[in-house]
Amino acid sequence: MLRIRQIALFFIIITTFVSCAKRGVISGGDKDTIPPVMLKSNPENYSKNFNENTIKIQFDEYIKLKNINQQLIISPPMETAPDISPAGSAKKELTIKIIDTLKPNTTYSFNFGESIIDNNEGNALKQFKYIFSTGSYIDSLKVNGSIRAAYKKDHPNFVNVMLYDAATFKDSTVYKQKPLYVTNTLDSLKTFSIENVKDGSYYLVALKDKSNNFKFDPDQDLIAFINEPITIPTEETFELNLFKSEEKLKVNRPSQVSENKWYIPYSGNSEKLEIKLKNVDQDVLHAITSLPGKDSLQMWFPKMEVDSLLVQFKKGDYEKQFSIRPRKIKMVDTLVVSPVQRGVLDFNDTFRIKTTTPFTKVDSTKIFITNKDTVAVPFKMIRHPFLQEIALEFEKKEQDKYKIQLLPEAITDLFGKRNDSLNFMVSTQSLTDYGNLLVNLSGVKRFPVIVEVLDSKEVVVASIITEENTKLQFDILPPKKYFLRAIYDDNRNGKWDTGYFFERKQPEEVIYYPTEIDVRANWDVDQTFNLSE
């Protein structure tokens, strides 16, 4: 009997052990959160009289390189990028093979950002630098500052901040030459520090450099600059405001996108641009409209059986012309009329109608607005042909419904097409469904000032231009969180104006209120906005 009990107990123990083994695994301990540690390098970091072409850096564990093309900043920039490994597999050694010819008596800095990570957990060795000098000493001066967008609220990332020798700097330098020194804000920094700089006089420039070639391309890059040279050493902290430089107008060749529509790409300011379309010496009926969100215009004209047409552009001293050849394209733009607003129409908003093709005639006698009691509501019609919009202004009352009716042929487009019968419905809410915002300006340096209320997407909801008043009332705002933006309208044209680098023209100054403002239904918000902070 004892023997049987011992055997049974043996099987119970074995079964329990197997069951426990199936429930989990042995823990490997705490997760590794320690980044790689450099053990040594050859040549040593901060070497002087450097004349090697290969650098080897050893670490205490296996490493990989992540986003090295974005993260690595070499200052001064090299004409030919070095070869850096490991490229794919993990190793304990990082190798830099220098291909470029090094400048004499120059301090070089390799800032790896967060590109060096360990093989297992991906812990980054942040801001690791390898520095050497081809001369007898390491330059140790630096210049500090901050980066912000000149007009938008969010600060930009991956911005190159550069120094150029003031003695040789010309207006064309940033377009053609690489800088003497460079750093990058990477993906999370609002501030910058250009280190290991030699004493001297420099021009300070920043680029949101799309091609990352350290040269300014005004068609795609943002730029910021300090007007006057800076002298290093300095304790001053510099603020750089990035903007899209408004270069001189340049029109590119139009391209056909449908049977009756062409795109006209351009750079610079297209306001007051004169456009003519000719068939031999005869003017061709056409229309020019905007292309929202793009640096292009839309040119419309009827289908024509011709070999070529001539498009002429003129603005001031600028003249350009292109010969274009209309092709047969199956896609044809047709007239579609639709409302911009649907559902609720806010009290501060204007009801607008959008057309897919440019309109040439709007017959207001064929447009009617009635309220929920079917009583006719008088309105004022404003045409915006460049925007392909028609605005209908009318008095709105609380908790009402409005029917906007377009009879057939109320709208005629460039191609002779007319609308069918259309009906649109919008309604209003109670005034207690909205909030009011009183903005008290302080620290105003000069007038006029444009103060704008923005939604979360930085779309302007309301705007006031003030010449002297510092108490601004924004009434009947939909309940939500808003941003405030103030613009010093120095040229008094009622809008923000960007800068122009070639003439060293800075953009107009913009100040944001630092936090969101919560406007609630049936509430009055009294907010102080200090423009000097």
C-alpha positions in Angstrom: 0.0 0.0 0.0 2.9 2.4 0.9 4.5 1.7 -2.5 1.3 2.6 -4.3 1.0 5.8 -2.4 4.6 6.8 -3.3 4.0 6.1 -7.0 0.8 8.2 -6.9 2.5 11.1 -5.2 5.3 11.0 -7.8 2.8 11.3 -10.6 1.0 14.2 -8.9 4.3 16.1 -8.5 5.2 15.5 -12.2 1.8 16.6 -13.3 1.9 19.8 -11.2 5.3 20.7 -12.6 4.3 20.2 -16.2 1.1 22.3 -15.6 3.1 25.1 -14.1 5.6 24.9 -16.9 2.8 25.5 -19.4 1.4 28.6 -17.6 4.4 30.9 -18.1 8.0 31.4 -18.9 11.0 32.4 -16.8 11.3 36.2 -16.7 14.5 37.7 -18.3 14.6 40.5 -15.7 13.9 44.2 -16.1 13.7 45.7 -19.6 17.0 47.2 -20.9 16.6 51.0 -20.9 20.3 52.0 -21.1 21.6 53.4 -24.4 24.9 52.2 -25.9 28.1 53.5 -24.3 31.2 54.5 -26.3 34.3 52.6 -25.1 36.9 54.2 -27.3 37.6 55.6 -30.7 40.5 55.7 -33.2 41.5 58.5 -33.7 40.4 59.7 -30.3 37.4 62.1 -30.0 38.4 65.7 -30.0 41.7 64.9 -31.9 43.8 67.8 -33.2 45.9 67.9 -36.4 43.6 65.3 -37.8 44.7 63.8 -41.1 43.0 60.4 -41.3 40.3 59.2 -43.6 38.9 56.4 -41.4 37.4 56.7 -38.0 36.4 53.7 -35.8 34.2 54.1 -32.7 33.6 51.1 -30.4 30.6 50.6 -28.1 29.8 48.3 -25.2 27.1 46.5 -27.1 25.8 45.8 -30.6 24.4 48.9 -32.3 22.4 49.8 -35.4 21.9 53.0 -37.2 18.4 54.4 -37.6 17.4 57.3 -39.9 21.1 58.2 -40.3 20.4 60.4 -43.4 18.0 62.6 -41.4 19.7 62.5 -38.0 23.4 62.9 -38.8 24.5 66.6 -39.0 28.1 67.2 -40.2 29.4 70.7 -39.7 30.8 72.2 -41.8 28.9 70.3 -44.5 30.9 68.0 -46.8 30.6 68.1 -50.6 30.7 64.3 -50.7 29.0 62.5 -47.8 31.1 59.9 -45.9 30.4 56.2 -45.9 29.1 55.1 -42.4 28.5 51.6 -41.2 27.0 49.4 -40.0 24.4 49.9 -42.7 22.3 46.9 -42.1 23.6 44.3 -39.6 24.4 45.1 -36.0 28.0 45.6 -34.9 29.8 46.9 -31.8 31.9 49.2 -34.0 30.9 52.2 -36.0 33.1 53.1 -39.0 33.3 56.5 -40.7 35.1 56.6 -44.1 35.8 60.2 -45.1 35.7 60.7 -48.9 35.8 64.5 -49.1 38.9 66.6 -48.9 39.1 68.2 -45.4 39.7 71.9 -45.1 42.8 73.0 -43.2 42.6 74.5 -39.7 38.9 73.6 -39.4 36.9 72.0 -36.6 34.5 69.3 -37.8 31.6 68.0 -35.8 29.6 64.8 -36.5 26.4 65.0 -34.5 24.5 61.7 -34.8 21.3 63.0 -33.2 19.3 59.9 -32.1 20.5 57.6 -35.0 22.7 55.3 -32.8 20.5 52.7 -31.1 21.2 49.4 -29.4 20.3 46.2 -31.2 17.8 44.7 -28.7 15.6 47.4 -27.3 16.3 50.3 -29.7 17.6 52.7 -26.9 19.0 55.8 -28.6 22.4 57.3 -27.7 21.1 60.9 -27.9 23.2 63.7 -29.4 26.4 61.7 -29.6 29.2 63.8 -31.2 32.5 63.0 -32.7 34.7 66.1 -33.1 38.1 66.7 -34.6 40.2 69.5 -35.9 42.5 69.6 -38.9 44.4 72.4 -37.1 46.2 72.7 -33.7 43.1 73.6 -31.6 39.4 72.8 -31.3 37.0 75.8 -31.9 34.7 76.0 -28.9 32.4 79.0 -29.5 28.7 78.7 -30.1 25.6 80.6 -31.1 22.1 79.9 -29.6 18.6 80.7 -30.6 15.1 79.5 -31.3 13.0 78.6 -34.4 9.4 79.3 -35.0 7.0 79.6 -38.0 6.4 83.2 -39.0 2.7 82.7 -39.6 1.6 79.2 -38.5 1.3 78.2 -34.8 3.1 74.8 -34.8 6.9 75.0 -34.8 8.6 73.3 -37.8 11.0 70.4 -37.3 14.2 69.3 -39.1 15.3 72.8 -39.8 18.9 73.5 -40.9 20.4 76.5 -39.0 23.6 77.8 -40.7 26.4 80.3 -40.5 28.0 82.0 -43.5 31.2 84.1 -43.5 30.1 87.7 -43.5 33.1 88.9 -45.5 32.2 86.8 -48.5 28.4 86.7 -48.1 26.3 88.0 -51.0 22.6 88.0 -51.7 23.0 85.0 -54.0 25.2 83.0 -51.5 22.3 81.0 -49.9 21.1 79.9 -53.4 24.5 78.6 -54.5 26.9 77.8 -51.7 26.9 75.6 -48.6 27.4 77.3 -45.2 30.5 77.2 -43.0 28.7 75.8 -40.0 25.3 74.0 -39.6 23.1 72.4 -37.1 19.6 70.9 -37.3 16.7 71.1 -34.9 15.7 67.5 -35.7 12.2 66.4 -34.9 11.5 67.8 -31.5 13.5 70.9 -30.8 12.4 74.5 -30.9 15.8 75.8 -30.0 19.2 75.4 -31.7 22.9 75.7 -30.8 25.6 75.8 -33.4 28.8 74.7 -31.6 32.5 74.5 -32.2 32.5 77.8 -34.1 35.5 80.0 -34.7 35.3 83.6 -33.6 34.3 86.1 -36.4 31.5 87.8 -38.2 28.7 85.7 -39.7 25.3 85.8 -41.4 22.7 83.6 -39.6 20.2 81.8 -41.8 17.8 78.9 -41.3 16.2 76.6 -44.0 13.4 74.2 -43.9 15.4 72.4 -46.6 13.3 69.9 -48.5 16.1 68.5 -50.6 18.6 68.8 -47.6 21.4 70.1 -49.8 22.0 73.3 -47.7 21.0 75.5 -50.6 17.9 77.7 -50.7 15.3 76.7 -53.3 12.5 79.3 -53.0 10.0 77.1 -54.8 10.0 74.5 -52.0 12.0 75.8 -49.0 11.1 78.0 -46.1 13.8 80.5 -44.9 14.6 82.7 -41.9 17.4 85.1 -41.4 18.9 87.8 -39.2 19.3 91.0 -41.3 22.7 92.1 -40.0 25.8 90.1 -39.4 26.3 88.6 -36.0 29.7 88.7 -34.2 30.9 85.6 -32.3 31.5 85.3 -29.4 28.1 86.5 -28.3 25.7 86.0 -25.4 22.7 87.1 -27.5 20.0 84.5 -28.3 18.5 84.9 -31.7 14.9 84.2 -32.8 14.4 83.0 -36.4 11.0 83.1 -38.1 10.6 80.7 -41.0 8.5 81.9 -44.0 7.9 81.2 -47.7 9.8 83.9 -49.5 7.7 85.7 -52.0 10.1 85.7 -54.9 9.5 87.7 -58.1 6.7 86.4 -60.2 7.6 83.5 -62.5 5.0 81.8 -64.6 5.6 78.3 -65.9 4.2 76.5 -68.9 0.5 75.8 -68.7 -0.7 72.1 -68.7 -4.0 70.7 -69.9 -6.0 68.7 -67.3 -9.3 68.4 -69.1 -11.0 69.3 -72.4 -11.7 72.8 -71.2 -9.3 73.4 -68.3 -5.6 74.2 -68.0 -3.4 74.7 -64.9 -1.0 77.7 -64.9 1.8 77.0 -62.3 3.6 80.0 -60.9 5.8 81.3 -58.1 5.7 84.7 -56.4 2.7 87.0 -56.2 0.2 86.6 -59.0 -2.0 89.5 -58.0 -2.6 92.0 -60.9 -1.2 89.5 -63.4 -2.7 90.1 -66.9 -3.4 87.0 -69.0 -4.4 87.0 -72.6 -5.2 84.0 -74.8 -5.0 84.4 -78.5 -5.7 82.4 -81.7 -3.3 84.1 -84.1 -4.3 87.8 -83.6 -7.8 87.1 -82.3 -8.6 87.1 -78.5 -10.1 83.9 -77.2 -12.9 83.9 -74.7 -11.5 82.5 -71.4 -11.7 82.7 -67.6 -9.1 82.6 -64.9 -9.9 81.2 -61.5 -8.0 80.2 -58.4 -6.8 76.7 -57.5 -7.2 76.6 -53.7 -4.1 75.4 -51.8 -1.9 75.4 -54.9 0.5 77.9 -56.5 -1.4 77.6 -59.7 -4.2 79.3 -61.6 -7.0 77.7 -63.6 -7.5 78.8 -67.2 -10.8 77.8 -68.9 -11.8 78.1 -72.5 -14.2 76.3 -74.8 -13.0 73.3 -76.9 -11.3 74.6 -80.1 -10.0 72.8 -83.2 -6.7 74.6 -83.6 -3.1 73.7 -83.9 -1.9 76.1 -81.2 -2.9 79.0 -79.1 -0.7 81.8 -77.6 -0.9 82.6 -73.8 0.6 85.9 -72.8 1.4 87.0 -69.3 2.3 90.5 -68.1 2.8 92.2 -64.7 4.8 95.4 -64.6 8.1 94.7 -66.3 7.6 90.9 -66.3 6.4 89.4 -69.6 6.2 85.8 -70.6 4.3 83.8 -73.3 3.8 80.2 -74.2 2.5 78.4 -77.3 0.1 75.7 -76.2 -1.5 72.8 -78.2 -5.0 71.7 -77.0 -5.3 67.9 -77.0 -8.4 65.8 -77.2 -9.2 64.6 -73.7 -12.2 62.6 -72.7 -12.6 64.3 -69.3 -14.9 67.3 -69.6 -15.8 69.6 -66.7 -19.5 70.2 -66.4 -21.5 72.7 -64.3 -22.4 71.5 -60.8 -23.8 74.0 -58.3 -23.5 73.1 -54.6 -23.7 74.9 -51.2 -20.6 75.6 -49.2 -22.6 75.3 -45.9 -25.0 72.5 -45.1 -27.2 72.0 -42.0 -26.5 74.8 -39.5 -25.7 78.3 -40.7 -23.9 80.3 -38.0 -25.0 83.9 -37.5 -21.5 85.2 -38.4 -21.4 83.2 -41.6 -22.6 84.0 -45.1 -24.4 81.5 -47.2 -22.3 80.7 -50.3 -22.8 78.7 -53.5 -19.8 77.0 -55.3 -19.7 76.2 -59.0 -17.4 73.6 -60.6 -17.0 75.7 -63.7 -16.6 79.5 -64.0 -19.9 81.4 -64.2 -20.5 84.3 -66.5 -24.0 85.2 -65.6 -26.1 85.0 -62.4 -29.8 86.0 -62.6 -30.8 87.1 -59.1 -34.5 87.2 -60.1 -34.4 83.4 -60.3 -33.0 83.0 -56.8 -35.4 83.0 -53.8 -34.9 82.6 -50.0 -37.8 81.8 -47.7 -38.0 81.2 -44.0 -39.8 78.4 -42.1 -43.1 80.3 -42.5 -42.5 80.4 -46.3 -42.1 84.2 -46.1 -39.7 85.7 -48.6 -36.4 86.9 -47.2 -34.6 89.7 -48.9 -30.9 89.2 -49.7 -27.9 90.8 -51.3 -25.9 88.8 -53.9 -22.2 89.2 -54.2 -20.3 87.5 -57.0 -16.8 86.2 -56.6 -15.9 84.8 -60.1 -12.2 84.3 -59.3 -13.2 82.0 -56.4 -16.2 80.5 -58.4 -18.5 81.4 -55.5 -21.7 83.4 -55.1 -22.5 84.8 -51.7 -26.1 85.5 -50.5 -26.2 87.9 -47.5 -29.5 88.0 -45.6 -30.7 88.7 -42.0 -30.8 85.5 -39.9 -33.1 85.0 -37.0 -32.9 82.5 -34.1 -34.2 78.9 -34.6 -35.3 79.5 -38.1 -35.1 77.5 -41.3 -34.2 78.9 -44.7 -34.9 77.4 -48.1 -32.6 78.7 -50.9 -34.2 78.0 -54.3 -32.5 78.4 -57.7 -34.8 78.3 -60.6 -33.5 76.8 -63.9 -31.0 79.0 -65.7 -30.2 81.1 -62.7 -26.5 80.5 -63.3 -24.8 80.3 -66.7 -21.2 79.2 -67.0 -18.5 80.1 -69.5 -19.5 77.2 -71.8 -23.2 78.1 -72.0 -24.3 75.4 -69.5 -27.1 76.3 -67.1 -28.3 74.9 -63.8 -31.5 72.8 -63.3 -33.9 73.6 -60.5 -32.0 73.5 -57.1 -33.1 73.7 -53.5 -30.8 74.0 -50.5 -31.8 74.0 -46.8 -30.0 75.6 -43.8 -31.1 76.4 -40.3 -30.1 78.6 -37.4 -29.8 77.9 -33.7 -30.6 79.9 -30.6 -28.2 82.7 -29.6 -27.8 81.0 -26.3 -26.1 78.2 -28.2 -23.2 80.5 -28.8 -20.5 82.2 -26.7 -18.9 85.7 -26.8 -15.2 86.6 -26.5 -13.9 89.9 -25.4 -10.2 90.4 -26.2 -8.3 93.0 -24.2 -5.0 93.9 -26.0 -2.0 95.0 -24.0 1.6 95.6 -24.9 0.7 96.8 -28.4 3.8 98.3 -30.1 2.1 99.9 -33.1 -1.1 100.0 -35.1 -2.9 98.8 -37.1 -3.2 95.3 -35.7 -5.2 92.4 -37.1 -6.6 90.1 -34.4 -7.9 86.8 -35.6 -9.9 84.0 -33.9 -8.8 80.6 -35.2 -10.2 77.1 -34.9 -8.1 74.0 -34.2 -7.2 73.8 -37.9 -6.0 77.4 -37.9 -8.9 78.5 -40.1 -10.0 82.1 -39.4 -13.4 82.2 -37.8 -13.5 85.9 -37.0 -11.2 88.9 -37.6 -11.0 92.5 -36.5 -8.6 95.2 -37.7 -8.0 97.9 -35.0 -6.4 101.3 -35.5 -6.5 102.2 -31.8 -9.1 100.3 -29.9 -7.7 97.6 -27.6 -11.0 96.1 -26.5 -12.2 93.8 -29.3 -15.6 92.0 -29.1 -16.1 88.7 -31.0 -19.7 87.8 -30.5 -21.8 84.7 -31.4 -19.0 82.2 -31.7 -19.8 78.5 -31.9 -18.8 76.8 -28.6 -15.3 75.3 -29.0 -11.7 76.0 -28.3 -10.0 78.7 -30.2 -6.6 80.3 -30.8 -5.8 84.0 -31.0 -3.4 85.5 -33.6 -2.3 89.1 -33.8 -0.7 90.5 -36.9 1.1 93.9 -37.1 -0.3 95.1 -40.5 2.6 97.4 -41.3 1.7 98.0 -44.9 -2.0 98.5 -44.0 -3.4 96.1 -46.6 -5.6 94.1 -44.2 -3.7 90.8 -44.4 -0.5 89.1 -43.4 2.4 89.6 -45.8 5.3 87.3 -46.1 9.0 88.3 -46.6 11.4 88.4 -49.6 14.9 87.2 -48.8 16.6 88.7 -51.8 15.7 92.2 -50.7 16.2 91.2 -47.0 12.5 91.9 -46.3 11.2 90.2 -43.2 7.6 88.9 -42.9 5.1 90.9 -40.9 5.2 90.2 -37.2 2.8 87.6 -35.8 2.0 86.8 -32.2 0.0 83.9 -30.9 -1.8 83.7 -27.6 0.0 80.8 -25.9 -2.9 78.6 -25.1 -6.3 77.6 -26.4 -9.3 79.7 -25.2 -12.5 77.7 -24.3 -15.6 79.5 -25.5 -18.7 77.8 -24.1 -22.4 78.2 -25.0 -24.1 81.1 -23.3 -20.9 82.3 -21.7 -18.9 85.5 -22.0 -15.1 85.1 -22.0 -12.9 88.1 -21.0 -9.4 87.4 -22.2 -6.2 89.6 -22.0 -3.8 89.2 -24.9 -0.4 90.6 -24.2 1.5 91.2 -27.5 4.8 92.0 -25.7 5.2 88.5 -24.3 
